[in-house]
Every structure is written in structure tokens, then in C-alpha cells.
Amino acid sequence: MRVFKFGGASVKDANGVKNLVKVLQEVGHENTLLVVSAMGKTTNAMEKIVNTYFEDNAACTEVIREVITYHNSILTELFSNNQHPIFKQITDLFNEVRGFLAWNKSPKYSFVYDQVVGYGELVSTNILSAYLNDIGIKNNWLDVRNFIKTDDSYRDAHVNWETTQERISKDIDRSTLNITQGFLGSDDNNFTTTLGREGSDYTAAIFAYCLDANSVTIWKDVPGVLNADPRYFEDTQLLNKISYREAIELAFYGASVIHPKTLQPLQRKEIPLQVKSFLNPKNAGTVVGKGIGIEPEVPCFIVKKNQVLMKLSSLDFSFIVENSISELFKMLHDYKMKVDLIQNSAISFSVCVDNRFDRLQGLLDELKGRFKVVCHENVSLYTIRHFNSAAIASLQNGREILLEQRGKETVQLVVKQ
């Protein structure tokens, strides 16, 4: 059994869907489960629907129409018969979105977000499944919400592994090509939940773990895992092999190719992860597995933009010690801040966070009652694994460094953007 994950870039238009078929024809599709994301930038478009619903409800109709038009253009290129059942299926799915927004009474943004945004994946997988069936590649469409069960932490749900394992083991036919959605699950009340942005990689790992798959392949528009994001760095290099441990470190620090949660279930069963190009499917790409180390051993650069650096100091010059730090972390947890870096001295504490849920102001109001607070918004956090002096110098050049932290193998710099 193999698990393939295709992201939004791979199915952004009709040609992308046709190229996905070409990949399957080149590498085979027997005993395979496909995890597929929303098409192109659809997740962003669905988020816009949610934001419009809360900010200007009357404008929702037009925003939804834009998303429908985008998908209809793909449909008309893939299916010559506009009476094909897929057209009604997609219309029905978007009518479900309209229906939910009409009857919803919940004021909770995260709940509404999960009920709406996941339709991007439901639409993309229905289109792909219908197209594959049309061209003679028989497949089984699965609603992932019937298999991955979670708690009700909307937008960042935690998997109920026991129930998920039971459902996947019992109800999936391993002998056929299966197609399902990334990113989604459902809670005990069968409301849709999401696993966090870019959670489709994690979905693939969950299925691989529960199916005892031979491998997981993430198909990207890059050759594999690079030592830096080519959008921000020049002269990037392909990493041929990476150990689970190294890949988890890279993911933790924010490497965008692999989702941070993806590697843990794969490591537990030693299921190898391959990251390959859907443009050149026969190329080797990158293999992540047991005890491989990193090859070639070169500095790896990671950047996280739009971070927040807070520097706290005690008002009365008292020490910031265990009790104070414990209370600080409780506040960071309560305000759902993702901590990316910490540094403390006797009377100061610095923390770089990702303000994922836009709750910074509330946190600052609470902190300022107890500490002197200096806050730098929209900073960048650079991380270099396996650094050398030349690598550090390349980042320091011309930038204002707000904070620096070094370990044996890793250096981190917070700089003004």
C-alpha cells in the first residue's frame, strides 16, 4: 500500500489535473491512496468567504460566486459534456456552503471556518475522482471525515488515534485506487474539523500509519527537500537523504516542504517519506527515513516571516524565574501563540511567536499589567541548521539583528523585515 499526497499547486487548473494523471500512469496507481488538497489558492478563497461572512455578510454571495466560477472553468476543460453528473455534484457542494452560512447561529470564527473552508478539498477530490473514472482509471472516493476522528479544537484539531485506526482498518479497500481529502477530520458530533494549515501532509501520514503503508510520497512543484526556500534564498541545493530526526528538526523550525506533525507517525512505524516533483516524477527526489543523516551536509536555511518578538522585563527588577516563566507560558498557551524561540536572563524574557489567531493585543494588554513590554511586530525569524561562519554572515549582512541565539548545530536570528 502506498500513500500519495498532491497539494494545491498540482491541481491548480485542468492541465494540473491531467498532469496528475500522467504521474499516476508513469509510477502506477495500484494499491494506492491519494490525499488531495484544494485546487490552487482555493483555501485562501474559502477563508475570504468566512471573513466576508463575519465582516460584510451581504457580500458573501459574490465571493462564493468567484470560487464557483474558478472551479467551473476547470470543469468545462476536463469534461466536454456539460450534462456530466459532476457539474451537479459541485453545484450541490457549494449550495451546502450557502446553506450552512444561512442557518448558522454560532458566533465562533474557528467553528465557522472549519465548516466552510474544507469544501475546497471536497470539491477538488470529487472533480479528480470523476475525471479519473471518465478516462478509465477506476477509483473509490472517500469522505475523510468518516475516517479521521478528532476532538473539537477547531482549526487545530487533535486526532483520536484509536477511533481513526479502527475506521481506516475496517472500511478501506486496499486493493483499489482510493481518493480522499487532506486537512480535514470530524468531531464526535460529526462537525468538520481541520488539522491546521498545510495539514494535508499530516493526513497522508495518518493514513499511512493506520494502513501500515510501504511509503508516503508528497508530490511538489520542487525537486524535493531543498536546503532553503528558493522564494527567499538563491543557489539552493537538493537534499538527497534526510533522517527522521533531522527532518523533524527542520519541520519544527518551519521548513515549508514538510508539515511539522507529518513525520512523527511515520517514524513510529519507520515508513519512508519521499518528496518528489510532479513535473519530473521519475527523478529520485528526497528520501526521509531511519538513520540516514543528511546528504549532502550543507547549511539549511529557514525563514518565518511576520513573527512577533516580545521582550519582557520585571517592573521591580525581581528575577524572572520558574514561577514567572510558568505563568508566561500559560498566557501564551491561552492566547494560542506558537512559540518559536525563547531567551531569558535574570530579569528579562524574550519570546518570538507566531500570532496565528490574531490574539496579540489581548495578550499584550495582560502582559503590560505585570511586565515592562517591548513588542516588535512583523519581524523575520531566520534559522540555520548546520551553520558555518559564511552562512551566518550571509544573513547578517545589512540586516538589523534584534536577537541572536546559538546552539551546537543551530543558530537563530530575529531581524527586522
C-alpha positions as a Markdown table, in Angstrom:
| # | Residue | x | y | z |
|---|---|---|---|---|
| 1 | Met | 0.0 | 0.0 | 0.0 |
| 2 | Arg | 1.3 | 3.4 | -1.0 |
| 3 | Val | 0.0 | 6.9 | 0.0 |
| 4 | Phe | 0.4 | 9.8 | -2.4 |
| 5 | Lys | -0.3 | 13.4 | -1.4 |
| 6 | Phe | -0.9 | 16.0 | -4.0 |
| 7 | Gly | -1.0 | 19.7 | -3.0 |
| 8 | Gly | -3.0 | 22.6 | -4.4 |
| 9 | Ala | -0.3 | 23.5 | -6.9 |
| 10 | Ser | -0.5 | 20.1 | -8.5 |
| 11 | Val | -4.3 | 20.6 | -9.3 |
| 12 | Lys | -4.5 | 24.3 | -9.7 |
| 13 | Asp | -6.1 | 24.0 | -13.2 |
| 14 | Ala | -7.2 | 21.4 | -15.8 |
| 15 | Asn | -3.6 | 20.9 | -17.0 |
| 16 | Gly | -2.6 | 20.2 | -13.5 |
| 17 | Val | -5.2 | 17.5 | -13.1 |
| 18 | Lys | -4.1 | 16.0 | -16.4 |
| 19 | Asn | -0.5 | 16.0 | -15.3 |
| 20 | Leu | -1.5 | 14.2 | -12.1 |
| 21 | Val | -3.0 | 11.5 | -14.3 |
| 22 | Lys | 0.3 | 11.4 | -16.2 |
| 23 | Val | 2.2 | 10.9 | -12.9 |
| 24 | Leu | -0.1 | 8.0 | -11.9 |
| 25 | Gln | 0.4 | 6.4 | -15.3 |
| 26 | Glu | 4.2 | 6.7 | -15.0 |
| 27 | Val | 4.6 | 5.5 | -11.4 |
| 28 | Gly | 1.5 | 3.2 | -11.2 |
| 29 | His | -1.7 | 3.6 | -9.1 |
| 30 | Glu | -2.4 | 0.1 | -7.9 |
| 31 | Asn | -2.9 | -0.3 | -4.1 |
| 32 | Thr | -2.6 | 3.4 | -3.7 |
| 33 | Leu | -4.4 | 6.1 | -1.7 |
| 34 | Leu | -4.4 | 9.7 | -2.9 |
| 35 | Val | -4.7 | 12.5 | -0.4 |
| 36 | Val | -5.5 | 15.7 | -2.4 |
| 37 | Ser | -5.6 | 19.3 | -1.3 |
| 38 | Ala | -7.9 | 22.1 | -2.5 |
| 39 | Met | -7.2 | 23.4 | -6.0 |
| 40 | Gly | -4.7 | 26.2 | -6.3 |
| 41 | Lys | -5.4 | 29.0 | -3.9 |
| 42 | Thr | -8.9 | 27.8 | -3.1 |
| 43 | Thr | -8.2 | 27.6 | 0.7 |
| 44 | Asn | -7.4 | 31.3 | 0.7 |
| 45 | Ala | -10.6 | 31.9 | -1.3 |
| 46 | Met | -12.6 | 29.9 | 1.2 |
| 47 | Glu | -11.1 | 31.8 | 4.0 |
| 48 | Lys | -12.2 | 35.0 | 2.3 |
| 49 | Ile | -15.7 | 33.7 | 2.3 |
| 50 | Val | -15.5 | 33.2 | 6.1 |
| 51 | Asn | -14.1 | 36.6 | 6.7 |
| 52 | Thr | -16.7 | 38.2 | 4.5 |
| 53 | Tyr | -19.5 | 36.3 | 6.3 |
| 54 | Phe | -18.3 | 37.9 | 9.6 |
| 55 | Glu | -17.4 | 41.4 | 8.2 |
| 56 | Asp | -19.9 | 42.0 | 5.4 |
| 57 | Asn | -22.4 | 39.2 | 5.1 |
| 58 | Ala | -24.2 | 40.8 | 2.2 |
| 59 | Ala | -21.1 | 40.4 | 0.0 |
| 60 | Cys | -20.8 | 36.7 | 0.6 |
| 61 | Thr | -22.8 | 35.8 | -2.5 |
| 62 | Glu | -20.3 | 37.4 | -4.8 |
| 63 | Val | -17.3 | 35.9 | -3.1 |
| 64 | Ile | -18.8 | 32.4 | -3.3 |
| 65 | Arg | -19.6 | 33.1 | -7.0 |
| 66 | Glu | -15.9 | 33.8 | -7.7 |
| 67 | Val | -14.9 | 30.4 | -6.2 |
| 68 | Ile | -17.6 | 28.6 | -8.2 |
| 69 | Thr | -16.5 | 30.4 | -11.5 |
| 70 | Tyr | -12.9 | 29.3 | -10.9 |
| 71 | His | -14.0 | 25.6 | -10.5 |
| 72 | Asn | -16.4 | 25.7 | -13.3 |
| 73 | Ser | -13.7 | 26.8 | -15.7 |
| 74 | Ile | -11.7 | 23.7 | -14.7 |
| 75 | Leu | -14.8 | 21.5 | -15.1 |
| 76 | Thr | -15.5 | 22.7 | -18.6 |
| 77 | Glu | -11.9 | 22.0 | -19.7 |
| 78 | Leu | -12.0 | 18.5 | -18.2 |
| 79 | Phe | -15.5 | 17.4 | -19.2 |
| 80 | Ser | -16.8 | 18.1 | -22.7 |
| 81 | Asn | -20.3 | 17.1 | -21.7 |
| 82 | Asn | -21.8 | 19.9 | -19.6 |
| 83 | Gln | -24.5 | 17.5 | -18.5 |
| 84 | His | -22.0 | 15.3 | -16.8 |
| 85 | Pro | -23.1 | 14.5 | -13.2 |
| 86 | Ile | -20.0 | 16.1 | -11.8 |
| 87 | Phe | -21.4 | 19.6 | -12.6 |
| 88 | Lys | -24.4 | 19.0 | -10.3 |
| 89 | Gln | -22.3 | 17.4 | -7.6 |
| 90 | Ile | -20.1 | 20.6 | -7.4 |
| 91 | Thr | -23.2 | 22.8 | -7.5 |
| 92 | Asp | -24.7 | 20.8 | -4.7 |
| 93 | Leu | -21.5 | 21.2 | -2.6 |
| 94 | Phe | -21.4 | 25.0 | -3.0 |
| 95 | Asn | -25.1 | 25.0 | -2.1 |
| 96 | Glu | -24.2 | 23.3 | 1.1 |
| 97 | Val | -21.8 | 26.2 | 1.9 |
| 98 | Arg | -24.6 | 28.7 | 1.2 |
| 99 | Gly | -27.0 | 26.7 | 3.3 |
| 100 | Phe | -24.6 | 26.5 | 6.3 |
| 101 | Leu | -24.0 | 30.2 | 6.2 |
| 102 | Ala | -27.7 | 30.8 | 6.1 |
| 103 | Trp | -28.7 | 28.7 | 9.1 |
| 104 | Asn | -25.6 | 29.0 | 11.2 |
| 105 | Lys | -26.1 | 30.7 | 14.6 |
| 106 | Ser | -22.6 | 30.2 | 16.0 |
| 107 | Pro | -20.6 | 33.4 | 16.5 |
| 108 | Lys | -17.4 | 31.3 | 16.8 |
| 109 | Tyr | -15.0 | 32.1 | 14.0 |
| 110 | Ser | -13.0 | 28.9 | 14.3 |
| 111 | Phe | -16.1 | 26.7 | 14.1 |
| 112 | Val | -17.5 | 28.5 | 11.1 |
| 113 | Tyr | -14.0 | 28.4 | 9.5 |
| 114 | Asp | -13.9 | 24.6 | 9.7 |
| 115 | Gln | -17.4 | 24.1 | 8.4 |
| 116 | Val | -16.7 | 26.3 | 5.3 |
| 117 | Val | -13.1 | 26.1 | 4.3 |
| 118 | Gly | -12.9 | 22.3 | 4.0 |
| 119 | Tyr | -15.3 | 22.4 | 1.0 |
| 120 | Gly | -12.2 | 23.2 | -1.1 |
| 121 | Glu | -10.9 | 19.7 | -0.6 |
| 122 | Leu | -14.4 | 18.1 | -1.1 |
| 123 | Val | -14.7 | 19.9 | -4.4 |
| 124 | Ser | -11.2 | 19.1 | -5.7 |
| 125 | Thr | -11.4 | 15.4 | -4.9 |
| 126 | Asn | -14.9 | 15.0 | -6.4 |
| 127 | Ile | -13.6 | 16.6 | -9.7 |
| 128 | Leu | -10.4 | 14.4 | -9.7 |
| 129 | Ser | -12.3 | 11.2 | -8.9 |
| 130 | Ala | -14.9 | 11.9 | -11.7 |
| 131 | Tyr | -12.2 | 12.7 | -14.2 |
| 132 | Leu | -10.2 | 9.6 | -13.5 |
| 133 | Asn | -13.3 | 7.4 | -13.8 |
| 134 | Asp | -14.1 | 9.1 | -17.1 |
| 135 | Ile | -10.7 | 8.2 | -18.6 |
| 136 | Gly | -10.9 | 4.6 | -17.4 |
| 137 | Ile | -8.9 | 4.8 | -14.1 |
| 138 | Lys | -11.4 | 3.4 | -11.7 |
| 139 | Asn | -11.2 | 4.7 | -8.2 |
| 140 | Asn | -13.1 | 4.9 | -4.9 |
| 141 | Trp | -13.9 | 8.4 | -3.5 |
| 142 | Leu | -13.7 | 8.6 | 0.3 |
| 143 | Asp | -15.0 | 11.3 | 2.7 |
| 144 | Val | -12.1 | 11.7 | 5.0 |
| 145 | Arg | -14.4 | 12.9 | 7.8 |
| 146 | Asn | -15.8 | 9.4 | 8.1 |
| 147 | Phe | -12.3 | 8.1 | 8.9 |
| 148 | Ile | -10.2 | 10.7 | 10.8 |
| 149 | Lys | -11.9 | 11.5 | 14.0 |
| 150 | Thr | -10.7 | 14.3 | 16.2 |
| 151 | Asp | -11.6 | 16.5 | 19.2 |
| 152 | Asp | -13.4 | 19.8 | 18.7 |
| 153 | Ser | -10.4 | 22.1 | 18.7 |
| 154 | Tyr | -11.5 | 23.8 | 15.5 |
| 155 | Arg | -8.7 | 24.9 | 13.1 |
| 156 | Asp | -6.1 | 22.8 | 15.1 |
| 157 | Ala | -7.8 | 19.5 | 15.9 |
| 158 | His | -6.1 | 16.6 | 17.6 |
| 159 | Val | -6.6 | 13.1 | 16.2 |
| 160 | Asn | -8.4 | 10.4 | 18.2 |
| 161 | Trp | -6.0 | 7.7 | 17.1 |
| 162 | Glu | -7.9 | 4.7 | 18.4 |
| 163 | Thr | -11.1 | 5.5 | 16.6 |
| 164 | Thr | -9.3 | 6.6 | 13.5 |
| 165 | Gln | -7.3 | 3.4 | 13.3 |
| 166 | Glu | -10.4 | 1.3 | 13.8 |
| 167 | Arg | -12.3 | 3.1 | 11.0 |
| 168 | Ile | -9.4 | 3.1 | 8.5 |
| 169 | Ser | -8.5 | -0.6 | 9.1 |
| 170 | Lys | -12.2 | -1.7 | 8.8 |
| 171 | Asp | -13.6 | 0.4 | 5.9 |
| 172 | Ile | -10.8 | 1.0 | 3.3 |
| 173 | Asp | -10.3 | -1.4 | 0.4 |
| 174 | Arg | -6.6 | -1.6 | 0.0 |
| 175 | Ser | -6.7 | -3.3 | -3.5 |
| 176 | Thr | -8.1 | -0.3 | -5.4 |
| 177 | Leu | -7.2 | 3.3 | -6.0 |
| 178 | Asn | -8.7 | 5.5 | -3.2 |
| 179 | Ile | -9.0 | 9.2 | -3.3 |
| 180 | Thr | -9.7 | 11.4 | -0.2 |
| 181 | Gln | -9.2 | 14.8 | 1.2 |
| 182 | Gly | -6.3 | 16.3 | 3.1 |
| 183 | Phe | -6.6 | 18.7 | 6.0 |
| 184 | Leu | -10.0 | 17.5 | 7.3 |
| 185 | Gly | -11.5 | 15.4 | 10.0 |
| 186 | Ser | -14.7 | 15.4 | 12.1 |
| 187 | Asp | -15.5 | 15.5 | 15.8 |
| 188 | Asp | -17.9 | 13.4 | 17.9 |
| 189 | Asn | -20.9 | 15.4 | 16.7 |
| 190 | Asn | -19.7 | 14.9 | 13.0 |
| 191 | Phe | -18.9 | 18.6 | 12.6 |
| 192 | Thr | -16.0 | 19.2 | 10.3 |
| 193 | Thr | -12.6 | 19.9 | 11.9 |
| 194 | Thr | -9.3 | 20.9 | 10.3 |
| 195 | Leu | -5.8 | 19.8 | 11.2 |
| 196 | Gly | -4.1 | 23.2 | 10.7 |
| 197 | Arg | -3.0 | 24.9 | 7.5 |
| 198 | Glu | -0.9 | 22.7 | 5.3 |
| 199 | Gly | -2.4 | 19.7 | 7.2 |
| 200 | Ser | -2.7 | 17.5 | 4.1 |
| 201 | Asp | 0.8 | 16.1 | 4.6 |
| 202 | Tyr | -0.3 | 15.1 | 8.1 |
| 203 | Thr | -3.4 | 13.5 | 6.7 |
| 204 | Ala | -1.2 | 11.3 | 4.4 |
| 205 | Ala | 0.9 | 10.3 | 7.4 |
| 206 | Ile | -2.2 | 9.4 | 9.4 |
| 207 | Phe | -3.5 | 7.1 | 6.7 |
| 208 | Ala | 0.0 | 5.6 | 6.1 |
| 209 | Tyr | 0.3 | 4.8 | 9.8 |
| 210 | Cys | -3.1 | 3.2 | 10.1 |
| 211 | Leu | -2.7 | 1.2 | 6.8 |
| 212 | Asp | 0.9 | 0.1 | 7.5 |
| 213 | Ala | 1.8 | 1.6 | 4.2 |
| 214 | Asn | 5.1 | 0.9 | 2.5 |
| 215 | Ser | 5.8 | 4.6 | 1.8 |
| 216 | Val | 4.3 | 8.1 | 1.6 |
| 217 | Thr | 5.1 | 10.3 | -1.4 |
| 218 | Ile | 4.5 | 14.1 | -1.2 |
| 219 | Trp | 4.3 | 15.4 | -4.8 |
| 220 | Lys | 5.5 | 19.1 | -5.0 |
| 221 | Asp | 6.5 | 21.6 | -7.6 |
| 222 | Val | 10.1 | 21.5 | -6.4 |
| 223 | Pro | 12.6 | 18.7 | -7.0 |
| 224 | Gly | 12.4 | 17.5 | -3.3 |
| 225 | Val | 13.5 | 19.0 | 0.0 |
| 226 | Leu | 15.9 | 21.8 | -0.6 |
| 227 | Asn | 18.3 | 23.3 | 1.9 |
| 228 | Ala | 16.4 | 26.6 | 1.6 |
| 229 | Asp | 13.2 | 28.0 | 0.2 |
| 230 | Pro | 14.0 | 29.3 | -3.4 |
| 231 | Arg | 11.5 | 32.1 | -3.0 |
| 232 | Tyr | 13.8 | 33.7 | -0.4 |
| 233 | Phe | 17.3 | 32.3 | -1.0 |
| 234 | Glu | 19.5 | 31.9 | -4.0 |
| 235 | Asp | 21.6 | 28.9 | -5.0 |
| 236 | Thr | 19.5 | 26.3 | -3.2 |
| 237 | Gln | 20.6 | 22.6 | -3.1 |
| 238 | Leu | 18.6 | 19.4 | -3.2 |
| 239 | Leu | 18.9 | 17.2 | -0.1 |
| 240 | Asn | 19.1 | 13.6 | -1.3 |
| 241 | Lys | 18.6 | 11.9 | 2.1 |
| 242 | Ile | 17.5 | 13.1 | 5.5 |
| 243 | Ser | 17.0 | 11.2 | 8.7 |
| 244 | Tyr | 13.6 | 11.4 | 10.5 |
| 245 | Arg | 15.3 | 13.3 | 13.3 |
| 246 | Glu | 16.8 | 15.9 | 11.0 |
| 247 | Ala | 13.6 | 16.3 | 9.1 |
| 248 | Ile | 11.6 | 16.8 | 12.4 |
| 249 | Glu | 14.1 | 19.5 | 13.4 |
| 250 | Leu | 13.8 | 21.2 | 10.0 |
| 251 | Ala | 10.0 | 21.0 | 10.2 |
| 252 | Phe | 9.9 | 22.3 | 13.8 |
| 253 | Tyr | 11.9 | 25.3 | 12.8 |
| 254 | Gly | 9.5 | 26.0 | 9.9 |
| 255 | Ala | 10.7 | 24.3 | 6.8 |
| 256 | Ser | 7.7 | 24.6 | 4.5 |
| 257 | Val | 8.2 | 21.4 | 2.5 |
| 258 | Ile | 7.2 | 19.1 | 5.3 |
| 259 | His | 4.4 | 19.7 | 7.9 |
| 260 | Pro | 5.7 | 19.5 | 11.5 |
| 261 | Lys | 3.2 | 16.8 | 12.5 |
| 262 | Thr | 3.8 | 14.6 | 9.5 |
| 263 | Leu | 6.9 | 12.8 | 10.5 |
| 264 | Gln | 6.0 | 11.6 | 14.0 |
| 265 | Pro | 3.6 | 8.8 | 12.9 |
| 266 | Leu | 5.9 | 7.8 | 10.1 |
| 267 | Gln | 8.9 | 7.5 | 12.3 |
| 268 | Arg | 7.0 | 5.3 | 14.8 |
| 269 | Lys | 6.5 | 2.6 | 12.1 |
| 270 | Glu | 9.6 | 3.5 | 10.1 |
| 271 | Ile | 7.6 | 4.3 | 7.0 |
| 272 | Pro | 9.8 | 6.1 | 4.5 |
| 273 | Leu | 8.7 | 9.5 | 3.2 |
| 274 | Gln | 9.6 | 10.6 | -0.3 |
| 275 | Val | 9.3 | 14.2 | -1.5 |
| 276 | Lys | 9.3 | 14.3 | -5.3 |
| 277 | Ser | 8.5 | 16.6 | -8.2 |
| 278 | Phe | 5.1 | 16.1 | -10.0 |
| 279 | Leu | 6.8 | 17.7 | -13.0 |
| 280 | Asn | 9.6 | 15.1 | -13.1 |
| 281 | Pro | 8.1 | 12.0 | -11.4 |
| 282 | Lys | 10.9 | 9.6 | -12.3 |
| 283 | Asn | 13.6 | 11.8 | -10.6 |
| 284 | Ala | 14.8 | 10.5 | -7.2 |
| 285 | Gly | 13.7 | 13.5 | -5.1 |
| 286 | Thr | 14.4 | 13.3 | -1.4 |
| 287 | Val | 14.1 | 10.3 | 0.9 |
| 288 | Val | 13.4 | 10.7 | 4.6 |
| 289 | Gly | 14.0 | 7.6 | 6.6 |
| 290 | Lys | 15.7 | 5.9 | 9.5 |
| 291 | Gly | 19.3 | 6.8 | 10.4 |
| 292 | Ile | 20.2 | 8.4 | 7.1 |
| 293 | Gly | 21.6 | 11.7 | 8.5 |
| 294 | Ile | 21.7 | 14.4 | 5.9 |
| 295 | Glu | 23.2 | 14.2 | 2.5 |
| 296 | Pro | 24.9 | 16.4 | 1.3 |
| 297 | Glu | 25.8 | 18.1 | 4.7 |
| 298 | Val | 25.3 | 21.7 | 3.9 |
| 299 | Pro | 23.8 | 24.6 | 5.9 |
| 300 | Cys | 20.0 | 24.6 | 5.8 |
| 301 | Phe | 18.2 | 28.0 | 5.9 |
| 302 | Ile | 14.6 | 28.5 | 7.1 |
| 303 | Val | 12.8 | 31.8 | 7.4 |
| 304 | Lys | 9.5 | 32.5 | 9.1 |
| 305 | Lys | 8.1 | 35.9 | 8.3 |
| 306 | Asn | 5.5 | 38.1 | 10.1 |
| 307 | Gln | 6.6 | 37.0 | 13.5 |
| 308 | Val | 6.3 | 38.9 | 16.8 |
| 309 | Leu | 9.2 | 39.5 | 19.1 |
| 310 | Met | 8.3 | 40.4 | 22.7 |
| 311 | Lys | 10.9 | 41.5 | 25.2 |
| 312 | Leu | 9.7 | 41.4 | 28.8 |
| 313 | Ser | 11.4 | 42.7 | 31.9 |
| 314 | Ser | 10.2 | 42.8 | 35.5 |
| 315 | Leu | 8.8 | 46.1 | 36.8 |
| 316 | Asp | 10.6 | 45.8 | 40.1 |
| 317 | Phe | 13.9 | 44.3 | 38.9 |
| 318 | Ser | 12.9 | 40.9 | 40.5 |
| 319 | Phe | 14.2 | 37.7 | 38.9 |
| 320 | Ile | 12.1 | 36.1 | 36.2 |
| 321 | Val | 12.4 | 32.5 | 37.4 |
| 322 | Glu | 10.4 | 29.3 | 37.3 |
| 323 | Asn | 7.2 | 30.6 | 38.6 |
| 324 | Ser | 7.1 | 33.7 | 36.4 |
| 325 | Ile | 8.1 | 31.6 | 33.3 |
| 326 | Ser | 5.4 | 29.1 | 34.0 |
| 327 | Glu | 2.8 | 31.8 | 34.2 |
| 328 | Leu | 4.1 | 33.4 | 31.0 |
| 329 | Phe | 3.8 | 30.1 | 29.1 |
| 330 | Lys | 0.3 | 29.6 | 30.4 |
| 331 | Met | -0.6 | 33.0 | 28.9 |
| 332 | Leu | 1.0 | 32.1 | 25.6 |
| 333 | His | -1.0 | 28.9 | 25.6 |
| 334 | Asp | -4.3 | 30.6 | 26.5 |
| 335 | Tyr | -3.8 | 33.1 | 23.7 |
| 336 | Lys | -2.8 | 30.3 | 21.2 |
| 337 | Met | 0.6 | 31.8 | 20.4 |
| 338 | Lys | 3.0 | 29.4 | 18.8 |
| 339 | Val | 6.4 | 29.9 | 20.4 |
| 340 | Asp | 9.3 | 29.7 | 18.0 |
| 341 | Leu | 12.2 | 31.0 | 20.2 |
| 342 | Ile | 12.8 | 31.9 | 23.8 |
| 343 | Gln | 15.7 | 33.6 | 25.6 |
| 344 | Asn | 15.9 | 34.7 | 29.2 |
| 345 | Ser | 18.2 | 36.3 | 31.7 |
| 346 | Ala | 17.8 | 37.2 | 35.4 |
| 347 | Ile | 15.3 | 40.0 | 34.9 |
| 348 | Ser | 14.3 | 39.7 | 31.2 |
| 349 | Phe | 12.5 | 37.2 | 29.0 |
| 350 | Ser | 12.3 | 37.4 | 25.2 |
| 351 | Val | 10.0 | 35.3 | 23.1 |
| 352 | Cys | 9.4 | 35.1 | 19.3 |
| 353 | Val | 5.9 | 33.9 | 18.5 |
| 354 | Asp | 3.6 | 33.3 | 15.6 |
| 355 | Asn | 0.3 | 35.2 | 16.1 |
| 356 | Arg | -1.7 | 32.6 | 14.2 |
| 357 | Phe | -5.1 | 33.5 | 15.6 |
| 358 | Asp | -4.6 | 37.3 | 15.7 |
| 359 | Arg | -4.9 | 37.5 | 19.5 |
| 360 | Leu | -1.8 | 39.5 | 20.1 |
| 361 | Gln | -3.5 | 42.7 | 21.5 |
| 362 | Gly | -5.3 | 40.8 | 24.3 |
| 363 | Leu | -2.0 | 39.1 | 25.3 |
| 364 | Leu | -0.1 | 42.4 | 25.3 |
| 365 | Asp | -2.9 | 44.1 | 27.5 |
| 366 | Glu | -2.5 | 41.3 | 30.1 |
| 367 | Leu | 1.3 | 41.3 | 30.0 |
| 368 | Lys | 1.6 | 45.0 | 30.4 |
| 369 | Gly | -0.1 | 44.8 | 33.8 |
| 370 | Arg | 2.8 | 42.8 | 35.1 |
| 371 | Phe | 5.9 | 43.5 | 33.0 |
| 372 | Lys | 7.6 | 46.2 | 31.0 |
| 373 | Val | 6.9 | 45.1 | 27.4 |
| 374 | Val | 8.7 | 46.0 | 24.2 |
| 375 | Cys | 7.0 | 44.5 | 21.2 |
| 376 | His | 8.3 | 44.2 | 17.6 |
| 377 | Glu | 5.7 | 43.1 | 15.1 |
| 378 | Asn | 6.4 | 41.9 | 11.5 |
| 379 | Val | 9.9 | 40.6 | 12.2 |
| 380 | Ser | 11.5 | 37.6 | 10.5 |
| 381 | Leu | 13.0 | 34.6 | 12.3 |
| 382 | Tyr | 15.9 | 33.0 | 10.4 |
| 383 | Thr | 17.1 | 29.6 | 11.4 |
| 384 | Ile | 20.3 | 27.9 | 10.1 |
| 385 | Arg | 20.9 | 24.2 | 10.7 |
| 386 | His | 24.5 | 23.0 | 10.4 |
| 387 | Phe | 25.7 | 26.6 | 10.2 |
| 388 | Asn | 29.1 | 27.9 | 9.4 |
| 389 | Ser | 30.6 | 31.4 | 9.5 |
| 390 | Ala | 29.8 | 32.1 | 5.9 |
| 391 | Ala | 26.1 | 31.1 | 6.3 |
| 392 | Ile | 25.7 | 33.4 | 9.3 |
| 393 | Ala | 27.5 | 36.3 | 7.6 |
| 394 | Ser | 25.1 | 36.0 | 4.6 |
| 395 | Leu | 22.1 | 36.6 | 6.9 |
| 396 | Gln | 23.7 | 39.4 | 9.0 |
| 397 | Asn | 24.7 | 41.4 | 6.0 |
| 398 | Gly | 22.7 | 44.7 | 6.0 |
| 399 | Arg | 20.1 | 43.5 | 8.5 |
| 400 | Glu | 19.2 | 44.8 | 11.9 |
| 401 | Ile | 19.6 | 41.9 | 14.3 |
| 402 | Leu | 17.1 | 42.1 | 17.2 |
| 403 | Leu | 18.0 | 38.8 | 18.9 |
| 404 | Glu | 20.5 | 36.0 | 18.3 |
| 405 | Gln | 20.7 | 32.5 | 19.8 |
| 406 | Arg | 23.2 | 29.8 | 19.0 |
| 407 | Gly | 23.4 | 26.1 | 19.8 |
| 408 | Lys | 25.8 | 23.4 | 18.7 |
| 409 | Glu | 24.1 | 22.8 | 15.3 |
| 410 | Thr | 21.6 | 25.7 | 15.1 |
| 411 | Val | 21.7 | 29.4 | 15.1 |
| 412 | Gln | 18.6 | 31.7 | 15.1 |
| 413 | Leu | 18.3 | 35.3 | 14.3 |
| 414 | Val | 15.4 | 37.6 | 14.7 |
| 415 | Val | 15.7 | 40.5 | 12.3 |
| 416 | Lys | 13.6 | 43.5 | 11.1 |
| 417 | Gln | 11.9 | 42.7 | 7.8 |
